[in-house]
Amino acid sequence: MLGVLRLPDGGEVPLDGDVLVGRRPSSQAAPGAAPRLVTVEGQGGVSARHLEFVLDGWTVGVRDLGSTNGTVITRPFEPAQRLTAFELVAIEPGTRVTLAGEATVVFEADQA
């Protein structure tokens, strides 16, 4: 496990595979290859399939899936950056990922 995703409601999701986040996430991936589906509530701006966290070896990336209201990441000690749709961007622990300006997910390192 590379870490956890801290959700807006205080819940945690282990980052041990790809994660699809949105208002009503769904996946057509084959069983065994399907990402973990995580529902995030917002004020109506979060897309049904908003973004995904992708693991590639020891690297964690995030990709906006063409959401209507966009995604902004804020890495530690760096200015906020709006993601380009479908572009995979590497992130590090402490990165805040804000969906549609409404809901923030934080990538935290594994404390084990």
Gaussian input, Z-matrix of N, CA and C with variables (Angstrom, degrees):
# hf/3-21g

backbone

0 1
 N
 C     1     B1
 C     2     B2     1     A1
 N     3     B3     2     A2     1     D1
 C     4     B4     3     A3     2     D2
 C     5     B5     4     A4     3     D3
 N     6     B6     5     A5     4     D4
 C     7     B7     6     A6     5     D5
 C     8     B8     7     A7     6     D6
 N     9     B9     8     A8     7     D7
 C    10    B10     9     A9     8     D8
 C    11    B11    10    A10     9     D9
 N    12    B12    11    A11    10    D10
 C    13    B13    12    A12    11    D11
 C    14    B14    13    A13    12    D12
 N    15    B15    14    A14    13    D13
 C    16    B16    15    A15    14    D14
 C    17    B17    16    A16    15    D15
 N    18    B18    17    A17    16    D16
 C    19    B19    18    A18    17    D17
 C    20    B20    19    A19    18    D18
 N    21    B21    20    A20    19    D19
 C    22    B22    21    A21    20    D20
 C    23    B23    22    A22    21    D21
 N    24    B24    23    A23    22    D22
 C    25    B25    24    A24    23    D23
 C    26    B26    25    A25    24    D24
 N    27    B27    26    A26    25    D25
 C    28    B28    27    A27    26    D26
 C    29    B29    28    A28    27    D27
 N    30    B30    29    A29    28    D28
 C    31    B31    30    A30    29    D29
 C    32    B32    31    A31    30    D30
 N    33    B33    32    A32    31    D31
 C    34    B34    33    A33    32    D32
 C    35    B35    34    A34    33    D33
 N    36    B36    35    A35    34    D34
 C    37    B37    36    A36    35    D35
 C    38    B38    37    A37    36    D36
 N    39    B39    38    A38    37    D37
 C    40    B40    39    A39    38    D38
 C    41    B41    40    A40    39    D39
 N    42    B42    41    A41    40    D40
 C    43    B43    42    A42    41    D41
 C    44    B44    43    A43    42    D42
 N    45    B45    44    A44    43    D43
 C    46    B46    45    A45    44    D44
 C    47    B47    46    A46    45    D45
 N    48    B48    47    A47    46    D46
 C    49    B49    48    A48    47    D47
 C    50    B50    49    A49    48    D48
 N    51    B51    50    A50    49    D49
 C    52    B52    51    A51    50    D50
 C    53    B53    52    A52    51    D51
 N    54    B54    53    A53    52    D52
 C    55    B55    54    A54    53    D53
 C    56    B56    55    A55    54    D54
 N    57    B57    56    A56    55    D55
 C    58    B58    57    A57    56    D56
 C    59    B59    58    A58    57    D57
 N    60    B60    59    A59    58    D58
 C    61    B61    60    A60    59    D59
 C    62    B62    61    A61    60    D60
 N    63    B63    62    A62    61    D61
 C    64    B64    63    A63    62    D62
 C    65    B65    64    A64    63    D63
 N    66    B66    65    A65    64    D64
 C    67    B67    66    A66    65    D65
 C    68    B68    67    A67    66    D66
 N    69    B69    68    A68    67    D67
 C    70    B70    69    A69    68    D68
 C    71    B71    70    A70    69    D69
 N    72    B72    71    A71    70    D70
 C    73    B73    72    A72    71    D71
 C    74    B74    73    A73    72    D72
 N    75    B75    74    A74    73    D73
 C    76    B76    75    A75    74    D74
 C    77    B77    76    A76    75    D75
 N    78    B78    77    A77    76    D76
 C    79    B79    78    A78    77    D77
 C    80    B80    79    A79    78    D78
 N    81    B81    80    A80    79    D79
 C    82    B82    81    A81    80    D80
 C    83    B83    82    A82    81    D81
 N    84    B84    83    A83    82    D82
 C    85    B85    84    A84    83    D83
 C    86    B86    85    A85    84    D84
 N    87    B87    86    A86    85    D85
 C    88    B88    87    A87    86    D86
 C    89    B89    88    A88    87    D87
 N    90    B90    89    A89    88    D88
 C    91    B91    90    A90    89    D89
 C    92    B92    91    A91    90    D90
 N    93    B93    92    A92    91    D91
 C    94    B94    93    A93    92    D92
 C    95    B95    94    A94    93    D93
 N    96    B96    95    A95    94    D94
 C    97    B97    96    A96    95    D95
 C    98    B98    97    A97    96    D96
 N    99    B99    98    A98    97    D97
 C   100   B100    99    A99    98    D98
 C   101   B101   100   A100    99    D99
 N   102   B102   101   A101   100   D100
 C   103   B103   102   A102   101   D101
 C   104   B104   103   A103   102   D102
 N   105   B105   104   A104   103   D103
 C   106   B106   105   A105   104   D104
 C   107   B107   106   A106   105   D105
 N   108   B108   107   A107   106   D106
 C   109   B109   108   A108   107   D107
 C   110   B110   109   A109   108   D108
 N   111   B111   110   A110   109   D109
 C   112   B112   111   A111   110   D110
 C   113   B113   112   A112   111   D111
 N   114   B114   113   A113   112   D112
 C   115   B115   114   A114   113   D113
 C   116   B116   115   A115   114   D114
 N   117   B117   116   A116   115   D115
 C   118   B118   117   A117   116   D116
 C   119   B119   118   A118   117   D117
 N   120   B120   119   A119   118   D118
 C   121   B121   120   A120   119   D119
 C   122   B122   121   A121   120   D120
 N   123   B123   122   A122   121   D121
 C   124   B124   123   A123   122   D122
 C   125   B125   124   A124   123   D123
 N   126   B126   125   A125   124   D124
 C   127   B127   126   A126   125   D125
 C   128   B128   127   A127   126   D126
 N   129   B129   128   A128   127   D127
 C   130   B130   129   A129   128   D128
 C   131   B131   130   A130   129   D129
 N   132   B132   131   A131   130   D130
 C   133   B133   132   A132   131   D131
 C   134   B134   133   A133   132   D132
 N   135   B135   134   A134   133   D133
 C   136   B136   135   A135   134   D134
 C   137   B137   136   A136   135   D135
 N   138   B138   137   A137   136   D136
 C   139   B139   138   A138   137   D137
 C   140   B140   139   A139   138   D138
 N   141   B141   140   A140   139   D139
 C   142   B142   141   A141   140   D140
 C   143   B143   142   A142   141   D141
 N   144   B144   143   A143   142   D142
 C   145   B145   144   A144   143   D143
 C   146   B146   145   A145   144   D144
 N   147   B147   146   A146   145   D145
 C   148   B148   147   A147   146   D146
 C   149   B149   148   A148   147   D147
 N   150   B150   149   A149   148   D148
 C   151   B151   150   A150   149   D149
 C   152   B152   151   A151   150   D150
 N   153   B153   152   A152   151   D151
 C   154   B154   153   A153   152   D152
 C   155   B155   154   A154   153   D153
 N   156   B156   155   A155   154   D154
 C   157   B157   156   A156   155   D155
 C   158   B158   157   A157   156   D156
 N   159   B159   158   A158   157   D157
 C   160   B160   159   A159   158   D158
 C   161   B161   160   A160   159   D159
 N   162   B162   161   A161   160   D160
 C   163   B163   162   A162   161   D161
 C   164   B164   163   A163   162   D162
 N   165   B165   164   A164   163   D163
 C   166   B166   165   A165   164   D164
 C   167   B167   166   A166   165   D165
 N   168   B168   167   A167   166   D166
 C   169   B169   168   A168   167   D167
 C   170   B170   169   A169   168   D168
 N   171   B171   170   A170   169   D169
 C   172   B172   171   A171   170   D170
 C   173   B173   172   A172   171   D171
 N   174   B174   173   A173   172   D172
 C   175   B175   174   A174   173   D173
 C   176   B176   175   A175   174   D174
 N   177   B177   176   A176   175   D175
 C   178   B178   177   A177   176   D176
 C   179   B179   178   A178   177   D177
 N   180   B180   179   A179   178   D178
 C   181   B181   180   A180   179   D179
 C   182   B182   181   A181   180   D180
 N   183   B183   182   A182   181   D181
 C   184   B184   183   A183   182   D182
 C   185   B185   184   A184   183   D183
 N   186   B186   185   A185   184   D184
 C   187   B187   186   A186   185   D185
 C   188   B188   187   A187   186   D186
 N   189   B189   188   A188   187   D187
 C   190   B190   189   A189   188   D188
 C   191   B191   190   A190   189   D189
 N   192   B192   191   A191   190   D190
 C   193   B193   192   A192   191   D191
 C   194   B194   193   A193   192   D192
 N   195   B195   194   A194   193   D193
 C   196   B196   195   A195   194   D194
 C   197   B197   196   A196   195   D195
 N   198   B198   197   A197   196   D196
 C   199   B199   198   A198   197   D197
 C   200   B200   199   A199   198   D198
 N   201   B201   200   A200   199   D199
 C   202   B202   201   A201   200   D200
 C   203   B203   202   A202   201   D201
 N   204   B204   203   A203   202   D202
 C   205   B205   204   A204   203   D203
 C   206   B206   205   A205   204   D204
 N   207   B207   206   A206   205   D205
 C   208   B208   207   A207   206   D206
 C   209   B209   208   A208   207   D207
 N   210   B210   209   A209   208   D208
 C   211   B211   210   A210   209   D209
 C   212   B212   211   A211   210   D210
 N   213   B213   212   A212   211   D211
 C   214   B214   213   A213   212   D212
 C   215   B215   214   A214   213   D213
 N   216   B216   215   A215   214   D214
 C   217   B217   216   A216   215   D215
 C   218   B218   217   A217   216   D216
 N   219   B219   218   A218   217   D217
 C   220   B220   219   A219   218   D218
 C   221   B221   220   A220   219   D219
 N   222   B222   221   A221   220   D220
 C   223   B223   222   A222   221   D221
 C   224   B224   223   A223   222   D222
 N   225   B225   224   A224   223   D223
 C   226   B226   225   A225   224   D224
 C   227   B227   226   A226   225   D225
 N   228   B228   227   A227   226   D226
 C   229   B229   228   A228   227   D227
 C   230   B230   229   A229   228   D228
 N   231   B231   230   A230   229   D229
 C   232   B232   231   A231   230   D230
 C   233   B233   232   A232   231   D231
 N   234   B234   233   A233   232   D232
 C   235   B235   234   A234   233   D233
 C   236   B236   235   A235   234   D234
 N   237   B237   236   A236   235   D235
 C   238   B238   237   A237   236   D236
 C   239   B239   238   A238   237   D237
 N   240   B240   239   A239   238   D238
 C   241   B241   240   A240   239   D239
 C   242   B242   241   A241   240   D240
 N   243   B243   242   A242   241   D241
 C   244   B244   243   A243   242   D242
 C   245   B245   244   A244   243   D243
 N   246   B246   245   A245   244   D244
 C   247   B247   246   A246   245   D245
 C   248   B248   247   A247   246   D246
 N   249   B249   248   A248   247   D247
 C   250   B250   249   A249   248   D248
 C   251   B251   250   A250   249   D249
 N   252   B252   251   A251   250   D250
 C   253   B253   252   A252   251   D251
 C   254   B254   253   A253   252   D252
 N   255   B255   254   A254   253   D253
 C   256   B256   255   A255   254   D254
 C   257   B257   256   A256   255   D255
 N   258   B258   257   A257   256   D256
 C   259   B259   258   A258   257   D257
 C   260   B260   259   A259   258   D258
 N   261   B261   260   A260   259   D259
 C   262   B262   261   A261   260   D260
 C   263   B263   262   A262   261   D261
 N   264   B264   263   A263   262   D262
 C   265   B265   264   A264   263   D263
 C   266   B266   265   A265   264   D264
 N   267   B267   266   A266   265   D265
 C   268   B268   267   A267   266   D266
 C   269   B269   268   A268   267   D267
 N   270   B270   269   A269   268   D268
 C   271   B271   270   A270   269   D269
 C   272   B272   271   A271   270   D270
 N   273   B273   272   A272   271   D271
 C   274   B274   273   A273   272   D272
 C   275   B275   274   A274   273   D273
 N   276   B276   275   A275   274   D274
 C   277   B277   276   A276   275   D275
 C   278   B278   277   A277   276   D276
 N   279   B279   278   A278   277   D277
 C   280   B280   279   A279   278   D278
 C   281   B281   280   A280   279   D279
 N   282   B282   281   A281   280   D280
 C   283   B283   282   A282   281   D281
 C   284   B284   283   A283   282   D282
 N   285   B285   284   A284   283   D283
 C   286   B286   285   A285   284   D284
 C   287   B287   286   A286   285   D285
 N   288   B288   287   A287   286   D286
 C   289   B289   288   A288   287   D287
 C   290   B290   289   A289   288   D288
 N   291   B291   290   A290   289   D289
 C   292   B292   291   A291   290   D290
 C   293   B293   292   A292   291   D291
 N   294   B294   293   A293   292   D292
 C   295   B295   294   A294   293   D293
 C   296   B296   295   A295   294   D294
 N   297   B297   296   A296   295   D295
 C   298   B298   297   A297   296   D296
 C   299   B299   298   A298   297   D297
 N   300   B300   299   A299   298   D298
 C   301   B301   300   A300   299   D299
 C   302   B302   301   A301   300   D300
 N   303   B303   302   A302   301   D301
 C   304   B304   303   A303   302   D302
 C   305   B305   304   A304   303   D303
 N   306   B306   305   A305   304   D304
 C   307   B307   306   A306   305   D305
 C   308   B308   307   A307   306   D306
 N   309   B309   308   A308   307   D307
 C   310   B310   309   A309   308   D308
 C   311   B311   310   A310   309   D309
 N   312   B312   311   A311   310   D310
 C   313   B313   312   A312   311   D311
 C   314   B314   313   A313   312   D312
 N   315   B315   314   A314   313   D313
 C   316   B316   315   A315   314   D314
 C   317   B317   316   A316   315   D315
 N   318   B318   317   A317   316   D316
 C   319   B319   318   A318   317   D317
 C   320   B320   319   A319   318   D318
 N   321   B321   320   A320   319   D319
 C   322   B322   321   A321   320   D320
 C   323   B323   322   A322   321   D321
 N   324   B324   323   A323   322   D322
 C   325   B325   324   A324   323   D323
 C   326   B326   325   A325   324   D324
 N   327   B327   326   A326   325   D325
 C   328   B328   327   A327   326   D326
 C   329   B329   328   A328   327   D327
 N   330   B330   329   A329   328   D328
 C   331   B331   330   A330   329   D329
 C   332   B332   331   A331   330   D330
 N   333   B333   332   A332   331   D331
 C   334   B334   333   A333   332   D332
 C   335   B335   334   A334   333   D333

   B1=1.4614
   B2=1.5332
   B3=1.3216
   B4=1.4656
   B5=1.5194
   B6=1.3103
   B7=1.4535
   B8=1.5071
   B9=1.3196
   B10=1.4622
   B11=1.5115
   B12=1.3186
   B13=1.4590
   B14=1.5104
   B15=1.3244
   B16=1.4620
   B17=1.5244
   B18=1.3165
   B19=1.4677
   B20=1.5213
   B21=1.3422
   B22=1.4628
   B23=1.5323
   B24=1.3374
   B25=1.4704
   B26=1.5275
   B27=1.3460
   B28=1.4569
   B29=1.5121
   B30=1.3228
   B31=1.4605
   B32=1.5124
   B33=1.3328
   B34=1.4632
   B35=1.5152
   B36=1.3328
   B37=1.4542
   B38=1.5211
   B39=1.3483
   B40=1.4619
   B41=1.5275
   B42=1.3130
   B43=1.4612
   B44=1.5322
   B45=1.3469
   B46=1.4557
   B47=1.5272
   B48=1.3262
   B49=1.4554
   B50=1.5143
   B51=1.3243
   B52=1.4606
   B53=1.5305
   B54=1.3358
   B55=1.4675
   B56=1.5202
   B57=1.3264
   B58=1.4616
   B59=1.5234
   B60=1.3323
   B61=1.4616
   B62=1.5219
   B63=1.3289
   B64=1.4553
   B65=1.5093
   B66=1.3181
   B67=1.4688
   B68=1.5284
   B69=1.3491
   B70=1.4742
   B71=1.5253
   B72=1.3411
   B73=1.4649
   B74=1.5254
   B75=1.3165
   B76=1.4594
   B77=1.5253
   B78=1.3334
   B79=1.4578
   B80=1.5122
   B81=1.3202
   B82=1.4543
   B83=1.5257
   B84=1.3303
   B85=1.4625
   B86=1.5272
   B87=1.3138
   B88=1.4609
   B89=1.5274
   B90=1.3252
   B91=1.4647
   B92=1.5300
   B93=1.3012
   B94=1.4588
   B95=1.5184
   B96=1.3239
   B97=1.4588
   B98=1.5260
   B99=1.3220
   B100=1.4633
   B101=1.5249
   B102=1.3321
   B103=1.4636
   B104=1.5309
   B105=1.3145
   B106=1.4637
   B107=1.5283
   B108=1.3244
   B109=1.4591
   B110=1.5207
   B111=1.3421
   B112=1.4586
   B113=1.5190
   B114=1.3151
   B115=1.4621
   B116=1.5194
   B117=1.3407
   B118=1.4578
   B119=1.5208
   B120=1.3065
   B121=1.4636
   B122=1.5258
   B123=1.3122
   B124=1.4551
   B125=1.5130
   B126=1.2979
   B127=1.4638
   B128=1.5286
   B129=1.3106
   B130=1.4592
   B131=1.5131
   B132=1.3197
   B133=1.4598
   B134=1.5145
   B135=1.3369
   B136=1.4629
   B137=1.5239
   B138=1.3259
   B139=1.4670
   B140=1.5274
   B141=1.3266
   B142=1.4632
   B143=1.5280
   B144=1.3146
   B145=1.4763
   B146=1.5188
   B147=1.3127
   B148=1.4586
   B149=1.5373
   B150=1.3350
   B151=1.4653
   B152=1.5150
   B153=1.3397
   B154=1.4582
   B155=1.5185
   B156=1.3414
   B157=1.4540
   B158=1.5181
   B159=1.3313
   B160=1.4581
   B161=1.5260
   B162=1.3381
   B163=1.4593
   B164=1.5145
   B165=1.3295
   B166=1.4565
   B167=1.5212
   B168=1.3219
   B169=1.4594
   B170=1.5189
   B171=1.3301
   B172=1.4663
   B173=1.5298
   B174=1.3266
   B175=1.4643
   B176=1.5264
   B177=1.3403
   B178=1.4583
   B179=1.5262
   B180=1.3300
   B181=1.4583
   B182=1.5181
   B183=1.3186
   B184=1.4575
   B185=1.5221
   B186=1.3417
   B187=1.4612
   B188=1.5256
   B189=1.3312
   B190=1.4682
   B191=1.5289
   B192=1.3194
   B193=1.4668
   B194=1.5242
   B195=1.3283
   B196=1.4626
   B197=1.5142
   B198=1.3236
   B199=1.4690
   B200=1.5232
   B201=1.3085
   B202=1.4662
   B203=1.5219
   B204=1.3423
   B205=1.4646
   B206=1.5213
   B207=1.3299
   B208=1.4522
   B209=1.5180
   B210=1.3377
   B211=1.4586
   B212=1.5180
   B213=1.3272
   B214=1.4637
   B215=1.5261
   B216=1.3441
   B217=1.4572
   B218=1.5200
   B219=1.3196
   B220=1.4566
   B221=1.5184
   B222=1.3298
   B223=1.4587
   B224=1.5296
   B225=1.3393
   B226=1.4637
   B227=1.5307
   B228=1.3171
   B229=1.4688
   B230=1.5201
   B231=1.3390
   B232=1.4674
   B233=1.5229
   B234=1.3419
   B235=1.4609
   B236=1.5302
   B237=1.3061
   B238=1.4665
   B239=1.5218
   B240=1.3440
   B241=1.4635
   B242=1.5230
   B243=1.3183
   B244=1.4667
   B245=1.5263
   B246=1.3270
   B247=1.4567
   B248=1.5252
   B249=1.3181
   B250=1.4520
   B251=1.5269
   B252=1.3245
   B253=1.4633
   B254=1.5229
   B255=1.3144
   B256=1.4656
   B257=1.5241
   B258=1.3210
   B259=1.4626
   B260=1.5291
   B261=1.3323
   B262=1.4567
   B263=1.5234
   B264=1.3453
   B265=1.4588
   B266=1.5287
   B267=1.3306
   B268=1.4617
   B269=1.5327
   B270=1.3342
   B271=1.4636
   B272=1.5229
   B273=1.3367
   B274=1.4490
   B275=1.5295
   B276=1.3396
   B277=1.4687
   B278=1.5248
   B279=1.3178
   B280=1.4607
   B281=1.5182
   B282=1.3343
   B283=1.4618
   B284=1.5254
   B285=1.3327
   B286=1.4649
   B287=1.5269
   B288=1.3284
   B289=1.4582
   B290=1.5254
   B291=1.3395
   B292=1.4573
   B293=1.5168
   B294=1.3189
   B295=1.4563
   B296=1.5253
   B297=1.3154
   B298=1.4662
   B299=1.5265
   B300=1.3206
   B301=1.4603
   B302=1.5170
   B303=1.3432
   B304=1.4660
   B305=1.5193
   B306=1.3044
   B307=1.4611
   B308=1.5221
   B309=1.3375
   B310=1.4575
   B311=1.5203
   B312=1.3327
   B313=1.4570
   B314=1.5278
   B315=1.3368
   B316=1.4616
   B317=1.5254
   B318=1.3355
   B319=1.4671
   B320=1.5122
   B321=1.3454
   B322=1.4498
   B323=1.5225
   B324=1.3408
   B325=1.4590
   B326=1.5145
   B327=1.3254
   B328=1.4581
   B329=1.5208
   B330=1.3144
   B331=1.4607
   B332=1.5238
   B333=1.3326
   B334=1.4810
   B335=1.4994
   A1=108.38
   A2=115.39
   A3=119.91
   A4=113.35
   A5=117.36
   A6=120.72
   A7=109.85
   A8=114.68
   A9=120.78
   A10=109.43
   A11=114.78
   A12=121.20
   A13=106.61
   A14=116.98
   A15=122.27
   A16=106.73
   A17=116.20
   A18=122.34
   A19=111.45
   A20=117.28
   A21=120.61
   A22=113.59
   A23=116.88
   A24=119.63
   A25=112.39
   A26=117.51
   A27=121.78
   A28=113.86
   A29=117.19
   A30=120.58
   A31=111.60
   A32=114.98
   A33=121.46
   A34=109.85
   A35=115.74
   A36=122.03
   A37=106.61
   A38=117.85
   A39=118.91
   A40=110.71
   A41=115.42
   A42=120.92
   A43=107.73
   A44=114.70
   A45=121.28
   A46=111.29
   A47=116.12
   A48=124.47
   A49=108.08
   A50=116.40
   A51=120.14
   A52=110.30
   A53=115.46
   A54=122.16
   A55=108.57
   A56=117.02
   A57=123.64
   A58=107.81
   A59=116.64
   A60=122.12
   A61=109.82
   A62=116.04
   A63=120.33
   A64=111.98
   A65=114.68
   A66=121.57
   A67=110.82
   A68=117.11
   A69=123.72
   A70=108.00
   A71=117.56
   A72=119.42
   A73=111.94
   A74=115.58
   A75=121.93
   A76=107.44
   A77=114.70
   A78=119.86
   A79=109.24
   A80=116.02
   A81=121.28
   A82=110.85
   A83=117.25
   A84=120.86
   A85=110.22
   A86=115.24
   A87=120.72
   A88=110.25
   A89=117.89
   A90=120.50
   A91=110.06
   A92=116.19
   A93=120.67
   A94=112.28
   A95=117.52
   A96=121.59
   A97=110.45
   A98=116.21
   A99=120.88
   A100=110.90
   A101=117.11
   A102=119.82
   A103=110.52
   A104=115.57
   A105=121.27
   A106=106.94
   A107=118.38
   A108=123.00
   A109=109.32
   A110=116.32
   A111=121.76
   A112=109.15
   A113=115.72
   A114=121.71
   A115=109.98
   A116=115.91
   A117=122.50
   A118=107.47
   A119=115.47
   A120=121.13
   A121=109.91
   A122=116.21
   A123=122.35
   A124=109.06
   A125=116.24
   A126=121.91
   A127=110.94
   A128=118.05
   A129=121.83
   A130=113.48
   A131=118.06
   A132=120.55
   A133=114.75
   A134=117.25
   A135=120.82
   A136=108.56
   A137=116.51
   A138=121.02
   A139=110.56
   A140=115.76
   A141=120.88
   A142=110.60
   A143=117.47
   A144=124.35
   A145=105.81
   A146=117.68
   A147=121.90
   A148=112.79
   A149=116.40
   A150=118.94
   A151=110.10
   A152=114.10
   A153=118.72
   A154=109.96
   A155=114.31
   A156=122.83
   A157=105.42
   A158=117.00
   A159=122.61
   A160=108.54
   A161=116.34
   A162=121.19
   A163=109.36
   A164=116.01
   A165=122.67
   A166=106.35
   A167=116.83
   A168=120.31
   A169=109.31
   A170=116.34
   A171=121.31
   A172=112.10
   A173=117.42
   A174=121.98
   A175=110.05
   A176=115.50
   A177=121.69
   A178=107.12
   A179=115.75
   A180=120.67
   A181=109.96
   A182=115.14
   A183=120.99
   A184=107.86
   A185=115.82
   A186=121.15
   A187=108.76
   A188=116.46
   A189=121.43
   A190=106.67
   A191=117.09
   A192=121.81
   A193=112.88
   A194=116.33
   A195=120.52
   A196=112.02
   A197=116.21
   A198=120.75
   A199=110.96
   A200=115.37
   A201=121.13
   A202=112.15
   A203=117.24
   A204=120.88
   A205=114.72
   A206=117.07
   A207=121.52
   A208=116.64
   A209=113.00
   A210=122.96
   A211=108.26
   A212=115.98
   A213=121.99
   A214=107.59
   A215=116.10
   A216=119.36
   A217=108.82
   A218=115.24
   A219=121.69
   A220=107.30
   A221=115.30
   A222=120.97
   A223=108.62
   A224=117.22
   A225=118.92
   A226=111.45
   A227=115.85
   A228=123.76
   A229=114.03
   A230=117.67
   A231=121.22
   A232=109.58
   A233=117.24
   A234=119.31
   A235=111.04
   A236=115.31
   A237=121.41
   A238=109.92
   A239=115.51
   A240=122.01
   A241=108.44
   A242=116.68
   A243=120.94
   A244=108.46
   A245=116.35
   A246=120.37
   A247=111.53
   A248=115.27
   A249=122.39
   A250=106.59
   A251=116.86
   A252=120.94
   A253=111.24
   A254=115.86
   A255=126.35
   A256=114.90
   A257=119.02
   A258=122.03
   A259=108.76
   A260=117.26
   A261=122.25
   A262=108.86
   A263=116.35
   A264=122.28
   A265=108.37
   A266=116.82
   A267=121.58
   A268=109.88
   A269=115.37
   A270=120.81
   A271=108.95
   A272=115.73
   A273=120.90
   A274=109.28
   A275=116.74
   A276=119.11
   A277=111.47
   A278=115.21
   A279=121.62
   A280=113.23
   A281=117.13
   A282=120.96
   A283=110.33
   A284=115.33
   A285=122.56
   A286=107.77
   A287=116.55
   A288=122.58
   A289=107.10
   A290=116.67
   A291=121.34
   A292=110.40
   A293=115.30
   A294=123.18
   A295=109.23
   A296=116.86
   A297=123.63
   A298=112.99
   A299=117.50
   A300=120.82
   A301=113.49
   A302=117.55
   A303=121.45
   A304=115.10
   A305=117.31
   A306=121.75
   A307=108.70
   A308=116.79
   A309=121.04
   A310=110.63
   A311=114.87
   A312=123.58
   A313=106.10
   A314=117.10
   A315=121.08
   A316=109.01
   A317=115.76
   A318=121.89
   A319=108.16
   A320=116.09
   A321=121.93
   A322=109.69
   A323=117.13
   A324=121.53
   A325=110.39
   A326=115.61
   A327=121.56
   A328=108.04
   A329=117.35
   A330=122.14
   A331=112.79
   A332=117.16
   A333=119.74
   A334=111.86
   D1=130.38
   D2=-177.80
   D3=-88.31
   D4=-13.59
   D5=-179.00
   D6=159.67
   D7=-160.50
   D8=178.70
   D9=-133.99
   D10=155.98
   D11=170.56
   D12=-103.70
   D13=121.79
   D14=177.46
   D15=-90.79
   D16=118.91
   D17=-175.50
   D18=-86.58
   D19=162.47
   D20=-179.03
   D21=-58.61
   D22=-29.61
   D23=-179.04
   D24=-85.98
   D25=5.52
   D26=179.41
   D27=93.30
   D28=-9.29
   D29=178.20
   D30=-70.44
   D31=163.94
   D32=178.66
   D33=-124.52
   D34=145.30
   D35=174.92
   D36=-125.52
   D37=122.17
   D38=177.92
   D39=-64.88
   D40=138.54
   D41=-179.52
   D42=-98.36
   D43=78.51
   D44=-178.78
   D45=-119.39
   D46=12.92
   D47=178.76
   D48=-178.77
   D49=179.55
   D50=180.00
   D51=-64.94
   D52=148.56
   D53=-177.66
   D54=-132.46
   D55=129.33
   D56=177.10
   D57=-106.30
   D58=125.96
   D59=-173.59
   D60=-120.16
   D61=138.73
   D62=176.44
   D63=176.25
   D64=-176.51
   D65=179.55
   D66=-69.51
   D67=-38.00
   D68=177.25
   D69=-145.67
   D70=69.39
   D71=-174.98
   D72=-66.43
   D73=144.56
   D74=175.02
   D75=-148.45
   D76=156.73
   D77=-177.84
   D78=-141.85
   D79=143.13
   D80=174.70
   D81=-105.41
   D82=16.88
   D83=-179.88
   D84=-68.05
   D85=155.77
   D86=179.08
   D87=-65.42
   D88=147.50
   D89=176.11
   D90=-53.79
   D91=141.39
   D92=-176.90
   D93=89.56
   D94=-28.83
   D95=178.55
   D96=-107.88
   D97=-4.43
   D98=-176.55
   D99=-69.33
   D100=138.87
   D101=177.46
   D102=-73.18
   D103=159.64
   D104=171.82
   D105=-69.32
   D106=134.82
   D107=-179.63
   D108=-99.55
   D109=127.16
   D110=-178.09
   D111=-126.50
   D112=122.49
   D113=178.57
   D114=-90.09
   D115=131.47
   D116=177.88
   D117=-124.84
   D118=127.06
   D119=178.43
   D120=-85.42
   D121=148.35
   D122=176.22
   D123=-145.82
   D124=-162.78
   D125=179.97
   D126=-95.54
   D127=14.88
   D128=179.77
   D129=113.41
   D130=-9.02
   D131=-178.11
   D132=-91.46
   D133=-15.06
   D134=179.37
   D135=-74.44
   D136=127.99
   D137=-179.66
   D138=-74.29
   D139=158.77
   D140=179.89
   D141=-57.77
   D142=-47.46
   D143=174.63
   D144=-118.32
   D145=87.58
   D146=-168.71
   D147=-85.25
   D148=-52.49
   D149=-176.49
   D150=-154.62
   D151=169.54
   D152=175.92
   D153=-136.01
   D154=147.19
   D155=170.13
   D156=-100.43
   D157=130.35
   D158=-174.73
   D159=-122.92
   D160=129.97
   D161=175.83
   D162=-98.81
   D163=132.16
   D164=176.73
   D165=-134.13
   D166=94.22
   D167=-173.73
   D168=65.82
   D169=-122.42
   D170=179.37
   D171=-97.19
   D172=9.29
   D173=-178.84
   D174=-102.22
   D175=136.31
   D176=175.02
   D177=-108.31
   D178=128.53
   D179=177.68
   D180=-122.22
   D181=161.58
   D182=176.25
   D183=-131.76
   D184=143.34
   D185=-177.81
   D186=-139.63
   D187=124.31
   D188=172.52
   D189=-73.56
   D190=133.53
   D191=-175.95
   D192=-95.52
   D193=37.21
   D194=-179.86
   D195=77.11
   D196=31.82
   D197=-178.11
   D198=-60.15
   D199=154.37
   D200=-179.47
   D201=-66.95
   D202=-40.96
   D203=-172.36
   D204=-110.89
   D205=9.39
   D206=169.68
   D207=78.27
   D208=172.35
   D209=-179.23
   D210=-135.90
   D211=138.55
   D212=177.56
   D213=-123.22
   D214=132.46
   D215=174.27
   D216=-110.43
   D217=146.48
   D218=175.27
   D219=-130.23
   D220=105.27
   D221=177.29
   D222=-78.62
   D223=156.80
   D224=178.27
   D225=-56.54
   D226=131.10
   D227=175.73
   D228=64.56
   D229=20.62
   D230=177.68
   D231=-128.64
   D232=157.37
   D233=176.58
   D234=-70.79
   D235=158.73
   D236=177.72
   D237=-61.92
   D238=147.51
   D239=-179.16
   D240=-134.52
   D241=124.73
   D242=176.12
   D243=-80.75
   D244=130.77
   D245=-178.79
   D246=-77.41
   D247=145.15
   D248=170.83
   D249=-84.44
   D250=135.23
   D251=-177.82
   D252=-54.23
   D253=133.93
   D254=174.92
   D255=69.78
   D256=5.97
   D257=176.90
   D258=-92.73
   D259=125.63
   D260=179.37
   D261=-82.53
   D262=126.14
   D263=-177.70
   D264=-123.52
   D265=127.91
   D266=178.54
   D267=-71.37
   D268=141.11
   D269=177.50
   D270=-129.75
   D271=164.15
   D272=178.23
   D273=-124.23
   D274=166.36
   D275=178.60
   D276=-53.56
   D277=141.74
   D278=-177.80
   D279=95.69
   D280=-7.25
   D281=179.84
   D282=-72.29
   D283=132.72
   D284=176.17
   D285=-100.30
   D286=129.65
   D287=-178.83
   D288=-116.72
   D289=113.41
   D290=-175.13
   D291=-107.52
   D292=122.12
   D293=-178.35
   D294=-93.98
   D295=120.42
   D296=174.38
   D297=54.56
   D298=24.93
   D299=-179.64
   D300=68.27
   D301=12.51
   D302=-172.76
   D303=-118.08
   D304=-38.68
   D305=-172.02
   D306=-132.04
   D307=131.90
   D308=-177.36
   D309=-116.79
   D310=130.66
   D311=174.99
   D312=-111.43
   D313=134.56
   D314=-178.98
   D315=-114.13
   D316=129.50
   D317=174.30
   D318=-86.60
   D319=119.17
   D320=-179.91
   D321=-118.26
   D322=145.87
   D323=178.70
   D324=-67.22
   D325=152.67
   D326=175.96
   D327=-67.67
   D328=128.68
   D329=-177.34
   D330=-92.02
   D331=2.35
   D332=-177.16
   D333=-77.99

